[in-house]
Amino acid sequence: MLAVAAEVDAGTDLTARDGSRLHLNLTEAAGDCRAALDQMLDLHGATGFRTSSSLQRFWRDVSVAGRHPLLNPYLAMEGYGNALV
């Protein structure tokens, strides 16, 4: 996500293809975050799902945020495919 932000902040003119590629990269980064939290919960065990657990709150927040339409990998892939065509 930081690489995407750095490329956008660079101030260069981005084409539609560049925007679609960055969108796809953003969704991949969000998926990596979700996978990392899932792995942390696997390693921590069932107590990580207690409502009093900080890990459960992080997992819930990242899981909900990761389902935002901007971070939907299927929509990003469709947009990237359209930009390539």
PDB file of N, CA, C and O in Angstrom:
ATOM      1  N   MET A   1       0.824  -1.183   0.000  1.00  0.00           N
ATOM      2  CA  MET A   1       0.000   0.000   0.000  1.00  0.00           C
ATOM      3  C   MET A   1       0.871   1.250   0.000  1.00  0.00           C
ATOM      4  O   MET A   1       0.515   2.264  -0.602  1.00  0.00           O
ATOM      5  N   LEU A   2       1.997   1.173   0.669  1.00  0.00           N
ATOM      6  CA  LEU A   2       2.901   2.319   0.679  1.00  0.00           C
ATOM      7  C   LEU A   2       3.506   2.562  -0.697  1.00  0.00           C
ATOM      8  O   LEU A   2       3.720   3.711  -1.084  1.00  0.00           O
ATOM      9  N   ALA A   3       3.781   1.501  -1.437  1.00  0.00           N
ATOM     10  CA  ALA A   3       4.323   1.650  -2.790  1.00  0.00           C
ATOM     11  C   ALA A   3       3.297   2.298  -3.711  1.00  0.00           C
ATOM     12  O   ALA A   3       3.649   3.125  -4.552  1.00  0.00           O
ATOM     13  N   VAL A   4       2.045   1.929  -3.558  1.00  0.00           N
ATOM     14  CA  VAL A   4       0.985   2.540  -4.359  1.00  0.00           C
ATOM     15  C   VAL A   4       0.876   4.020  -4.011  1.00  0.00           C
ATOM     16  O   VAL A   4       0.789   4.864  -4.903  1.00  0.00           O
ATOM     17  N   ALA A   5       0.880   4.335  -2.725  1.00  0.00           N
ATOM     18  CA  ALA A   5       0.792   5.727  -2.297  1.00  0.00           C
ATOM     19  C   ALA A   5       1.982   6.543  -2.802  1.00  0.00           C
ATOM     20  O   ALA A   5       1.819   7.689  -3.220  1.00  0.00           O
ATOM     21  N   ALA A   6       3.172   5.954  -2.762  1.00  0.00           N
ATOM     22  CA  ALA A   6       4.366   6.667  -3.230  1.00  0.00           C
ATOM     23  C   ALA A   6       4.280   6.960  -4.721  1.00  0.00           C
ATOM     24  O   ALA A   6       4.674   8.038  -5.166  1.00  0.00           O
ATOM     25  N   GLU A   7       3.769   6.011  -5.493  1.00  0.00           N
ATOM     26  CA  GLU A   7       3.656   6.228  -6.934  1.00  0.00           C
ATOM     27  C   GLU A   7       2.620   7.301  -7.256  1.00  0.00           C
ATOM     28  O   GLU A   7       2.814   8.104  -8.169  1.00  0.00           O
ATOM     29  N   VAL A   8       1.529   7.313  -6.510  1.00  0.00           N
ATOM     30  CA  VAL A   8       0.509   8.336  -6.725  1.00  0.00           C
ATOM     31  C   VAL A   8       1.032   9.701  -6.289  1.00  0.00           C
ATOM     32  O   VAL A   8       0.793  10.705  -6.961  1.00  0.00           O
ATOM     33  N   ASP A   9       1.747   9.738  -5.165  1.00  0.00           N
ATOM     34  CA  ASP A   9       2.272  11.003  -4.642  1.00  0.00           C
ATOM     35  C   ASP A   9       3.425  11.559  -5.474  1.00  0.00           C
ATOM     36  O   ASP A   9       3.797  12.721  -5.311  1.00  0.00           O
ATOM     37  N   ALA A  10       3.988  10.752  -6.354  1.00  0.00           N
ATOM     38  CA  ALA A  10       5.118  11.208  -7.168  1.00  0.00           C
ATOM     39  C   ALA A  10       4.719  12.356  -8.091  1.00  0.00           C
ATOM     40  O   ALA A  10       5.575  13.113  -8.549  1.00  0.00           O
ATOM     41  N   GLY A  11       3.445  12.486  -8.361  1.00  0.00           N
ATOM     42  CA  GLY A  11       2.971  13.604  -9.159  1.00  0.00           C
ATOM     43  C   GLY A  11       3.053  13.410 -10.661  1.00  0.00           C
ATOM     44  O   GLY A  11       2.773  14.340 -11.418  1.00  0.00           O
ATOM     45  N   THR A  12       3.428  12.231 -11.102  1.00  0.00           N
ATOM     46  CA  THR A  12       3.472  11.974 -12.547  1.00  0.00           C
ATOM     47  C   THR A  12       2.056  11.729 -13.064  1.00  0.00           C
ATOM     48  O   THR A  12       1.175  11.307 -12.316  1.00  0.00           O
ATOM     49  N   ASP A  13       1.854  11.994 -14.327  1.00  0.00           N
ATOM     50  CA  ASP A  13       0.549  11.741 -14.931  1.00  0.00           C
ATOM     51  C   ASP A  13       0.348  10.241 -15.079  1.00  0.00           C
ATOM     52  O   ASP A  13       1.177   9.542 -15.661  1.00  0.00           O
ATOM     53  N   LEU A  14      -0.763   9.761 -14.544  1.00  0.00           N
ATOM     54  CA  LEU A  14      -1.068   8.338 -14.612  1.00  0.00           C
ATOM     55  C   LEU A  14      -2.099   8.089 -15.704  1.00  0.00           C
ATOM     56  O   LEU A  14      -3.087   8.813 -15.825  1.00  0.00           O
ATOM     57  N   THR A  15      -1.852   7.065 -16.485  1.00  0.00           N
ATOM     58  CA  THR A  15      -2.815   6.667 -17.509  1.00  0.00           C
ATOM     59  C   THR A  15      -3.897   5.811 -16.854  1.00  0.00           C
ATOM     60  O   THR A  15      -3.782   5.436 -15.687  1.00  0.00           O
ATOM     61  N   ALA A  16      -4.930   5.512 -17.602  1.00  0.00           N
ATOM     62  CA  ALA A  16      -5.994   4.634 -17.099  1.00  0.00           C
ATOM     63  C   ALA A  16      -5.423   3.253 -16.775  1.00  0.00           C
ATOM     64  O   ALA A  16      -5.838   2.610 -15.811  1.00  0.00           O
ATOM     65  N   ARG A  17      -4.473   2.812 -17.588  1.00  0.00           N
ATOM     66  CA  ARG A  17      -3.840   1.515 -17.339  1.00  0.00           C
ATOM     67  C   ARG A  17      -3.039   1.552 -16.036  1.00  0.00           C
ATOM     68  O   ARG A  17      -3.067   0.596 -15.262  1.00  0.00           O
ATOM     69  N   ASP A  18      -2.327   2.656 -15.795  1.00  0.00           N
ATOM     70  CA  ASP A  18      -1.573   2.795 -14.545  1.00  0.00           C
ATOM     71  C   ASP A  18      -2.507   2.796 -13.341  1.00  0.00           C
ATOM     72  O   ASP A  18      -2.225   2.160 -12.325  1.00  0.00           O
ATOM     73  N   GLY A  19      -3.614   3.511 -13.463  1.00  0.00           N
ATOM     74  CA  GLY A  19      -4.583   3.552 -12.371  1.00  0.00           C
ATOM     75  C   GLY A  19      -5.163   2.184 -12.070  1.00  0.00           C
ATOM     76  O   GLY A  19      -5.339   1.818 -10.908  1.00  0.00           O
ATOM     77  N   SER A  20      -5.461   1.432 -13.117  1.00  0.00           N
ATOM     78  CA  SER A  20      -5.997   0.077 -12.935  1.00  0.00           C
ATOM     79  C   SER A  20      -4.955  -0.843 -12.317  1.00  0.00           C
ATOM     80  O   SER A  20      -5.280  -1.677 -11.472  1.00  0.00           O
ATOM     81  N   ARG A  21      -3.696  -0.690 -12.742  1.00  0.00           N
ATOM     82  CA  ARG A  21      -2.625  -1.511 -12.169  1.00  0.00           C
ATOM     83  C   ARG A  21      -2.429  -1.192 -10.687  1.00  0.00           C
ATOM     84  O   ARG A  21      -2.249  -2.096  -9.871  1.00  0.00           O
ATOM     85  N   LEU A  22      -2.464   0.088 -10.346  1.00  0.00           N
ATOM     86  CA  LEU A  22      -2.315   0.477  -8.942  1.00  0.00           C
ATOM     87  C   LEU A  22      -3.493  -0.012  -8.106  1.00  0.00           C
ATOM     88  O   LEU A  22      -3.320  -0.423  -6.958  1.00  0.00           O
ATOM     89  N   HIS A  23      -4.684   0.035  -8.682  1.00  0.00           N
ATOM     90  CA  HIS A  23      -5.864  -0.479  -7.988  1.00  0.00           C
ATOM     91  C   HIS A  23      -5.711  -1.970  -7.711  1.00  0.00           C
ATOM     92  O   HIS A  23      -6.037  -2.443  -6.622  1.00  0.00           O
ATOM     93  N   LEU A  24      -5.216  -2.702  -8.696  1.00  0.00           N
ATOM     94  CA  LEU A  24      -4.984  -4.134  -8.519  1.00  0.00           C
ATOM     95  C   LEU A  24      -3.924  -4.390  -7.453  1.00  0.00           C
ATOM     96  O   LEU A  24      -4.074  -5.293  -6.629  1.00  0.00           O
ATOM     97  N   ASN A  25      -2.850  -3.596  -7.467  1.00  0.00           N
ATOM     98  CA  ASN A  25      -1.811  -3.734  -6.445  1.00  0.00           C
ATOM     99  C   ASN A  25      -2.365  -3.445  -5.053  1.00  0.00           C
ATOM    100  O   ASN A  25      -1.984  -4.101  -4.084  1.00  0.00           O
ATOM    101  N   LEU A  26      -3.253  -2.479  -4.952  1.00  0.00           N
ATOM    102  CA  LEU A  26      -3.862  -2.136  -3.672  1.00  0.00           C
ATOM    103  C   LEU A  26      -4.703  -3.286  -3.139  1.00  0.00           C
ATOM    104  O   LEU A  26      -4.665  -3.587  -1.946  1.00  0.00           O
ATOM    105  N   THR A  27      -5.462  -3.930  -4.022  1.00  0.00           N
ATOM    106  CA  THR A  27      -6.279  -5.059  -3.574  1.00  0.00           C
ATOM    107  C   THR A  27      -5.411  -6.238  -3.150  1.00  0.00           C
ATOM    108  O   THR A  27      -5.764  -6.965  -2.221  1.00  0.00           O
ATOM    109  N   GLU A  28      -4.284  -6.432  -3.817  1.00  0.00           N
ATOM    110  CA  GLU A  28      -3.375  -7.511  -3.423  1.00  0.00           C
ATOM    111  C   GLU A  28      -2.773  -7.235  -2.050  1.00  0.00           C
ATOM    112  O   GLU A  28      -2.619  -8.153  -1.244  1.00  0.00           O
ATOM    113  N   ALA A  29      -2.437  -5.990  -1.782  1.00  0.00           N
ATOM    114  CA  ALA A  29      -1.892  -5.627  -0.474  1.00  0.00           C
ATOM    115  C   ALA A  29      -2.936  -5.842   0.622  1.00  0.00           C
ATOM    116  O   ALA A  29      -2.611  -6.329   1.704  1.00  0.00           O
ATOM    117  N   ALA A  30      -4.175  -5.483   0.345  1.00  0.00           N
ATOM    118  CA  ALA A  30      -5.248  -5.691   1.322  1.00  0.00           C
ATOM    119  C   ALA A  30      -5.449  -7.184   1.582  1.00  0.00           C
ATOM    120  O   ALA A  30      -5.660  -7.595   2.722  1.00  0.00           O
ATOM    121  N   GLY A  31      -5.383  -7.986   0.533  1.00  0.00           N
ATOM    122  CA  GLY A  31      -5.484  -9.438   0.700  1.00  0.00           C
ATOM    123  C   GLY A  31      -4.345  -9.995   1.524  1.00  0.00           C
ATOM    124  O   GLY A  31      -4.542 -10.911   2.322  1.00  0.00           O
ATOM    125  N   ASP A  32      -3.144  -9.447   1.336  1.00  0.00           N
ATOM    126  CA  ASP A  32      -1.997  -9.874   2.133  1.00  0.00           C
ATOM    127  C   ASP A  32      -2.198  -9.543   3.608  1.00  0.00           C
ATOM    128  O   ASP A  32      -1.837 -10.333   4.480  1.00  0.00           O
ATOM    129  N   CYS A  33      -2.768  -8.384   3.884  1.00  0.00           N
ATOM    130  CA  CYS A  33      -3.049  -7.999   5.280  1.00  0.00           C
ATOM    131  C   CYS A  33      -4.045  -8.961   5.915  1.00  0.00           C
ATOM    132  O   CYS A  33      -3.867  -9.392   7.054  1.00  0.00           O
ATOM    133  N   ARG A  34      -5.099  -9.293   5.165  1.00  0.00           N
ATOM    134  CA  ARG A  34      -6.092 -10.240   5.683  1.00  0.00           C
ATOM    135  C   ARG A  34      -5.470 -11.615   5.921  1.00  0.00           C
ATOM    136  O   ARG A  34      -5.750 -12.260   6.932  1.00  0.00           O
ATOM    137  N   ALA A  35      -4.635 -12.058   5.001  1.00  0.00           N
ATOM    138  CA  ALA A  35      -3.988 -13.362   5.146  1.00  0.00           C
ATOM    139  C   ALA A  35      -3.035 -13.370   6.335  1.00  0.00           C
ATOM    140  O   ALA A  35      -2.944 -14.372   7.044  1.00  0.00           O
ATOM    141  N   ALA A  36      -2.328 -12.274   6.564  1.00  0.00           N
ATOM    142  CA  ALA A  36      -1.404 -12.198   7.692  1.00  0.00           C
ATOM    143  C   ALA A  36      -2.156 -12.293   9.018  1.00  0.00           C
ATOM    144  O   ALA A  36      -1.719 -12.985   9.937  1.00  0.00           O
ATOM    145  N   LEU A  37      -3.287 -11.597   9.111  1.00  0.00           N
ATOM    146  CA  LEU A  37      -4.066 -11.683  10.344  1.00  0.00           C
ATOM    147  C   LEU A  37      -4.661 -13.069  10.532  1.00  0.00           C
ATOM    148  O   LEU A  37      -4.728 -13.562  11.658  1.00  0.00           O
ATOM    149  N   ASP A  38      -5.089 -13.699   9.463  1.00  0.00           N
ATOM    150  CA  ASP A  38      -5.589 -15.073   9.565  1.00  0.00           C
ATOM    151  C   ASP A  38      -4.495 -16.003  10.082  1.00  0.00           C
ATOM    152  O   ASP A  38      -4.756 -16.870  10.916  1.00  0.00           O
ATOM    153  N   GLN A  39      -3.277 -15.825   9.591  1.00  0.00           N
ATOM    154  CA  GLN A  39      -2.178 -16.662  10.045  1.00  0.00           C
ATOM    155  C   GLN A  39      -1.859 -16.399  11.519  1.00  0.00           C
ATOM    156  O   GLN A  39      -1.563 -17.329  12.269  1.00  0.00           O
ATOM    157  N   MET A  40      -1.920 -15.138  11.926  1.00  0.00           N
ATOM    158  CA  MET A  40      -1.688 -14.818  13.339  1.00  0.00           C
ATOM    159  C   MET A  40      -2.729 -15.491  14.221  1.00  0.00           C
ATOM    160  O   MET A  40      -2.404 -15.992  15.298  1.00  0.00           O
ATOM    161  N   LEU A  41      -3.983 -15.505  13.767  1.00  0.00           N
ATOM    162  CA  LEU A  41      -5.029 -16.173  14.544  1.00  0.00           C
ATOM    163  C   LEU A  41      -4.822 -17.682  14.558  1.00  0.00           C
ATOM    164  O   LEU A  41      -5.079 -18.326  15.575  1.00  0.00           O
ATOM    165  N   ASP A  42      -4.366 -18.254  13.458  1.00  0.00           N
ATOM    166  CA  ASP A  42      -4.059 -19.687  13.436  1.00  0.00           C
ATOM    167  C   ASP A  42      -2.977 -20.024  14.458  1.00  0.00           C
ATOM    168  O   ASP A  42      -3.063 -21.033  15.157  1.00  0.00           O
ATOM    169  N   LEU A  43      -1.973 -19.178  14.535  1.00  0.00           N
ATOM    170  CA  LEU A  43      -0.873 -19.422  15.472  1.00  0.00           C
ATOM    171  C   LEU A  43      -1.277 -19.151  16.913  1.00  0.00           C
ATOM    172  O   LEU A  43      -0.773 -19.802  17.828  1.00  0.00           O
ATOM    173  N   HIS A  44      -2.163 -18.216  17.122  1.00  0.00           N
ATOM    174  CA  HIS A  44      -2.555 -17.824  18.472  1.00  0.00           C
ATOM    175  C   HIS A  44      -3.537 -18.804  19.079  1.00  0.00           C
ATOM    176  O   HIS A  44      -3.505 -19.059  20.283  1.00  0.00           O
ATOM    177  N   GLY A  45      -4.412 -19.355  18.247  1.00  0.00           N
ATOM    178  CA  GLY A  45      -5.395 -20.303  18.752  1.00  0.00           C
ATOM    179  C   GLY A  45      -6.759 -19.666  18.920  1.00  0.00           C
ATOM    180  O   GLY A  45      -6.964 -18.499  18.586  1.00  0.00           O
ATOM    181  N   ALA A  46      -7.696 -20.458  19.447  1.00  0.00           N
ATOM    182  CA  ALA A  46      -9.091 -20.033  19.553  1.00  0.00           C
ATOM    183  C   ALA A  46      -9.283 -18.855  20.503  1.00  0.00           C
ATOM    184  O   ALA A  46     -10.252 -18.109  20.360  1.00  0.00           O
ATOM    185  N   THR A  47      -8.399 -18.674  21.453  1.00  0.00           N
ATOM    186  CA  THR A  47      -8.572 -17.549  22.388  1.00  0.00           C
ATOM    187  C   THR A  47      -8.410 -16.207  21.685  1.00  0.00           C
ATOM    188  O   THR A  47      -8.827 -15.178  22.216  1.00  0.00           O
ATOM    189  N   GLY A  48      -7.819 -16.205  20.513  1.00  0.00           N
ATOM    190  CA  GLY A  48      -7.699 -14.970  19.748  1.00  0.00           C
ATOM    191  C   GLY A  48      -9.036 -14.431  19.280  1.00  0.00           C
ATOM    192  O   GLY A  48      -9.124 -13.273  18.873  1.00  0.00           O
ATOM    193  N   PHE A  49     -10.087 -15.254  19.331  1.00  0.00           N
ATOM    194  CA  PHE A  49     -11.413 -14.824  18.890  1.00  0.00           C
ATOM    195  C   PHE A  49     -12.273 -14.289  20.032  1.00  0.00           C
ATOM    196  O   PHE A  49     -13.421 -13.907  19.807  1.00  0.00           O
ATOM    197  N   ARG A  50     -11.750 -14.255  21.229  1.00  0.00           N
ATOM    198  CA  ARG A  50     -12.505 -13.654  22.333  1.00  0.00           C
ATOM    199  C   ARG A  50     -12.758 -12.187  22.026  1.00  0.00           C
ATOM    200  O   ARG A  50     -11.916 -11.512  21.434  1.00  0.00           O
ATOM    201  N   THR A  51     -13.915 -11.705  22.429  1.00  0.00           N
ATOM    202  CA  THR A  51     -14.230 -10.302  22.157  1.00  0.00           C
ATOM    203  C   THR A  51     -13.312  -9.348  22.906  1.00  0.00           C
ATOM    204  O   THR A  51     -13.193  -8.183  22.528  1.00  0.00           O
ATOM    205  N   SER A  52     -12.668  -9.819  23.953  1.00  0.00           N
ATOM    206  CA  SER A  52     -11.741  -8.971  24.711  1.00  0.00           C
ATOM    207  C   SER A  52     -10.339  -8.964  24.093  1.00  0.00           C
ATOM    208  O   SER A  52      -9.470  -8.220  24.547  1.00  0.00           O
ATOM    209  N   SER A  53     -10.117  -9.771  23.080  1.00  0.00           N
ATOM    210  CA  SER A  53      -8.802  -9.887  22.462  1.00  0.00           C
ATOM    211  C   SER A  53      -8.558  -8.768  21.454  1.00  0.00           C
ATOM    212  O   SER A  53      -9.397  -8.499  20.594  1.00  0.00           O
ATOM    213  N   SER A  54      -7.407  -8.124  21.570  1.00  0.00           N
ATOM    214  CA  SER A  54      -7.026  -7.100  20.588  1.00  0.00           C
ATOM    215  C   SER A  54      -6.879  -7.706  19.201  1.00  0.00           C
ATOM    216  O   SER A  54      -7.217  -7.072  18.202  1.00  0.00           O
ATOM    217  N   LEU A  55      -6.378  -8.926  19.141  1.00  0.00           N
ATOM    218  CA  LEU A  55      -6.192  -9.594  17.857  1.00  0.00           C
ATOM    219  C   LEU A  55      -7.534  -9.791  17.152  1.00  0.00           C
ATOM    220  O   LEU A  55      -7.624  -9.639  15.934  1.00  0.00           O
ATOM    221  N   GLN A  56      -8.571 -10.128  17.912  1.00  0.00           N
ATOM    222  CA  GLN A  56      -9.898 -10.308  17.324  1.00  0.00           C
ATOM    223  C   GLN A  56     -10.410  -8.995  16.761  1.00  0.00           C
ATOM    224  O   GLN A  56     -11.022  -8.974  15.693  1.00  0.00           O
ATOM    225  N   ARG A  57     -10.170  -7.908  17.460  1.00  0.00           N
ATOM    226  CA  ARG A  57     -10.627  -6.600  16.973  1.00  0.00           C
ATOM    227  C   ARG A  57      -9.886  -6.214  15.701  1.00  0.00           C
ATOM    228  O   ARG A  57     -10.493  -5.706  14.758  1.00  0.00           O
ATOM    229  N   PHE A  58      -8.574  -6.452  15.667  1.00  0.00           N
ATOM    230  CA  PHE A  58      -7.805  -6.163  14.441  1.00  0.00           C
ATOM    231  C   PHE A  58      -8.310  -7.015  13.288  1.00  0.00           C
ATOM    232  O   PHE A  58      -8.494  -6.521  12.175  1.00  0.00           O
ATOM    233  N   TRP A  59      -8.533  -8.301  13.558  1.00  0.00           N
ATOM    234  CA  TRP A  59      -9.001  -9.217  12.532  1.00  0.00           C
ATOM    235  C   TRP A  59     -10.349  -8.766  11.979  1.00  0.00           C
ATOM    236  O   TRP A  59     -10.563  -8.753  10.767  1.00  0.00           O
ATOM    237  N   ARG A  60     -11.248  -8.398  12.881  1.00  0.00           N
ATOM    238  CA  ARG A  60     -12.578  -7.953  12.462  1.00  0.00           C
ATOM    239  C   ARG A  60     -12.489  -6.671  11.638  1.00  0.00           C
ATOM    240  O   ARG A  60     -13.127  -6.563  10.591  1.00  0.00           O
ATOM    241  N   ASP A  61     -11.704  -5.702  12.102  1.00  0.00           N
ATOM    242  CA  ASP A  61     -11.589  -4.427  11.395  1.00  0.00           C
ATOM    243  C   ASP A  61     -10.983  -4.600  10.008  1.00  0.00           C
ATOM    244  O   ASP A  61     -11.477  -4.026   9.037  1.00  0.00           O
ATOM    245  N   VAL A  62      -9.917  -5.389   9.911  1.00  0.00           N
ATOM    246  CA  VAL A  62      -9.268  -5.606   8.620  1.00  0.00           C
ATOM    247  C   VAL A  62     -10.170  -6.433   7.704  1.00  0.00           C
ATOM    248  O   VAL A  62     -10.201  -6.199   6.496  1.00  0.00           O
ATOM    249  N   SER A  63     -10.890  -7.380   8.256  1.00  0.00           N
ATOM    250  CA  SER A  63     -11.797  -8.195   7.444  1.00  0.00           C
ATOM    251  C   SER A  63     -12.932  -7.364   6.866  1.00  0.00           C
ATOM    252  O   SER A  63     -13.295  -7.529   5.702  1.00  0.00           O
ATOM    253  N   VAL A  64     -13.490  -6.475   7.673  1.00  0.00           N
ATOM    254  CA  VAL A  64     -14.571  -5.621   7.184  1.00  0.00           C
ATOM    255  C   VAL A  64     -14.033  -4.615   6.172  1.00  0.00           C
ATOM    256  O   VAL A  64     -14.625  -4.432   5.108  1.00  0.00           O
ATOM    257  N   ALA A  65     -12.929  -3.965   6.489  1.00  0.00           N
ATOM    258  CA  ALA A  65     -12.349  -2.971   5.571  1.00  0.00           C
ATOM    259  C   ALA A  65     -11.919  -3.621   4.263  1.00  0.00           C
ATOM    260  O   ALA A  65     -12.030  -3.009   3.200  1.00  0.00           O
ATOM    261  N   GLY A  66     -11.428  -4.856   4.331  1.00  0.00           N
ATOM    262  CA  GLY A  66     -10.977  -5.561   3.143  1.00  0.00           C
ATOM    263  C   GLY A  66     -12.093  -5.930   2.188  1.00  0.00           C
ATOM    264  O   GLY A  66     -11.837  -6.328   1.052  1.00  0.00           O
ATOM    265  N   ARG A  67     -13.334  -5.799   2.641  1.00  0.00           N
ATOM    266  CA  ARG A  67     -14.476  -6.097   1.777  1.00  0.00           C
ATOM    267  C   ARG A  67     -15.091  -4.828   1.179  1.00  0.00           C
ATOM    268  O   ARG A  67     -16.162  -4.879   0.573  1.00  0.00           O
ATOM    269  N   HIS A  68     -14.418  -3.709   1.350  1.00  0.00           N
ATOM    270  CA  HIS A  68     -14.867  -2.465   0.731  1.00  0.00           C
ATOM    271  C   HIS A  68     -14.737  -2.619  -0.785  1.00  0.00           C
ATOM    272  O   HIS A  68     -13.793  -3.252  -1.255  1.00  0.00           O
ATOM    273  N   PRO A  69     -15.665  -2.053  -1.556  1.00  0.00           N
ATOM    274  CA  PRO A  69     -15.585  -2.211  -3.018  1.00  0.00           C
ATOM    275  C   PRO A  69     -14.258  -1.757  -3.619  1.00  0.00           C
ATOM    276  O   PRO A  69     -13.820  -2.315  -4.625  1.00  0.00           O
ATOM    277  N   LEU A  70     -13.617  -0.766  -3.030  1.00  0.00           N
ATOM    278  CA  LEU A  70     -12.329  -0.319  -3.548  1.00  0.00           C
ATOM    279  C   LEU A  70     -11.271  -1.415  -3.439  1.00  0.00           C
ATOM    280  O   LEU A  70     -10.329  -1.446  -4.231  1.00  0.00           O
ATOM    281  N   LEU A  71     -11.420  -2.314  -2.463  1.00  0.00           N
ATOM    282  CA  LEU A  71     -10.432  -3.362  -2.235  1.00  0.00           C
ATOM    283  C   LEU A  71     -10.901  -4.726  -2.740  1.00  0.00           C
ATOM    284  O   LEU A  71     -10.328  -5.754  -2.379  1.00  0.00           O
ATOM    285  N   ASN A  72     -11.938  -4.737  -3.572  1.00  0.00           N
ATOM    286  CA  ASN A  72     -12.456  -5.984  -4.126  1.00  0.00           C
ATOM    287  C   ASN A  72     -11.561  -6.430  -5.283  1.00  0.00           C
ATOM    288  O   ASN A  72     -11.492  -5.746  -6.304  1.00  0.00           O
ATOM    289  N   PRO A  73     -10.874  -7.570  -5.139  1.00  0.00           N
ATOM    290  CA  PRO A  73      -9.940  -7.990  -6.188  1.00  0.00           C
ATOM    291  C   PRO A  73     -10.620  -8.345  -7.506  1.00  0.00           C
ATOM    292  O   PRO A  73     -10.013  -8.207  -8.568  1.00  0.00           O
ATOM    293  N   TYR A  74     -11.861  -8.797  -7.454  1.00  0.00           N
ATOM    294  CA  TYR A  74     -12.557  -9.170  -8.686  1.00  0.00           C
ATOM    295  C   TYR A  74     -12.880  -7.935  -9.517  1.00  0.00           C
ATOM    296  O   TYR A  74     -12.739  -7.945 -10.740  1.00  0.00           O
ATOM    297  N   LEU A  75     -13.314  -6.871  -8.846  1.00  0.00           N
ATOM    298  CA  LEU A  75     -13.588  -5.625  -9.559  1.00  0.00           C
ATOM    299  C   LEU A  75     -12.294  -5.016 -10.102  1.00  0.00           C
ATOM    300  O   LEU A  75     -12.273  -4.475 -11.208  1.00  0.00           O
ATOM    301  N   ALA A  76     -11.220  -5.106  -9.320  1.00  0.00           N
ATOM    302  CA  ALA A  76      -9.931  -4.562  -9.766  1.00  0.00           C
ATOM    303  C   ALA A  76      -9.401  -5.327 -10.974  1.00  0.00           C
ATOM    304  O   ALA A  76      -8.860  -4.726 -11.903  1.00  0.00           O
ATOM    305  N   MET A  77      -9.553  -6.636 -10.963  1.00  0.00           N
ATOM    306  CA  MET A  77      -9.086  -7.453 -12.092  1.00  0.00           C
ATOM    307  C   MET A  77      -9.901  -7.154 -13.342  1.00  0.00           C
ATOM    308  O   MET A  77      -9.361  -7.103 -14.447  1.00  0.00           O
ATOM    309  N   GLU A  78     -11.197  -6.958 -13.162  1.00  0.00           N
ATOM    310  CA  GLU A  78     -12.049  -6.607 -14.305  1.00  0.00           C
ATOM    311  C   GLU A  78     -11.641  -5.250 -14.878  1.00  0.00           C
ATOM    312  O   GLU A  78     -11.563  -5.087 -16.096  1.00  0.00           O
ATOM    313  N   GLY A  79     -11.386  -4.289 -14.013  1.00  0.00           N
ATOM    314  CA  GLY A  79     -10.966  -2.969 -14.470  1.00  0.00           C
ATOM    315  C   GLY A  79      -9.622  -3.007 -15.167  1.00  0.00           C
ATOM    316  O   GLY A  79      -9.420  -2.320 -16.168  1.00  0.00           O
ATOM    317  N   TYR A  80      -8.693  -3.813 -14.641  1.00  0.00           N
ATOM    318  CA  TYR A  80      -7.375  -3.930 -15.252  1.00  0.00           C
ATOM    319  C   TYR A  80      -7.474  -4.602 -16.620  1.00  0.00           C
ATOM    320  O   TYR A  80      -6.811  -4.190 -17.572  1.00  0.00           O
ATOM    321  N   GLY A  81      -8.304  -5.634 -16.708  1.00  0.00           N
ATOM    322  CA  GLY A  81      -8.511  -6.293 -17.999  1.00  0.00           C
ATOM    323  C   GLY A  81      -9.104  -5.351 -19.038  1.00  0.00           C
ATOM    324  O   GLY A  81      -8.706  -5.365 -20.203  1.00  0.00           O
ATOM    325  N   ASN A  82     -10.061  -4.533 -18.602  1.00  0.00           N
ATOM    326  CA  ASN A  82     -10.660  -3.556 -19.524  1.00  0.00           C
ATOM    327  C   ASN A  82      -9.623  -2.521 -19.959  1.00  0.00           C
ATOM    328  O   ASN A  82      -9.621  -2.090 -21.113  1.00  0.00           O
ATOM    329  N   ALA A  83      -8.753  -2.127 -19.050  1.00  0.00           N
ATOM    330  CA  ALA A  83      -7.715  -1.138 -19.395  1.00  0.00           C
ATOM    331  C   ALA A  83      -6.707  -1.722 -20.389  1.00  0.00           C
ATOM    332  O   ALA A  83      -6.183  -1.002 -21.239  1.00  0.00           O
ATOM    333  N   LEU A  84      -6.442  -3.009 -20.281  1.00  0.00           N
ATOM    334  CA  LEU A  84      -5.501  -3.653 -21.201  1.00  0.00           C
ATOM    335  C   LEU A  84      -6.096  -3.805 -22.596  1.00  0.00           C
ATOM    336  O   LEU A  84      -5.391  -3.730 -23.602  1.00  0.00           O
ATOM    337  N   VAL A  85      -7.402  -4.019 -22.634  1.00  0.00           N
ATOM    338  CA  VAL A  85      -8.084  -4.211 -23.915  1.00  0.00           C
ATOM    339  C   VAL A  85      -8.263  -2.861 -24.551  1.00  0.00           C
ATOM    340  O   VAL A  85      -8.816  -2.763 -25.646  1.00  0.00           O
TER     341      VAL A  85
END
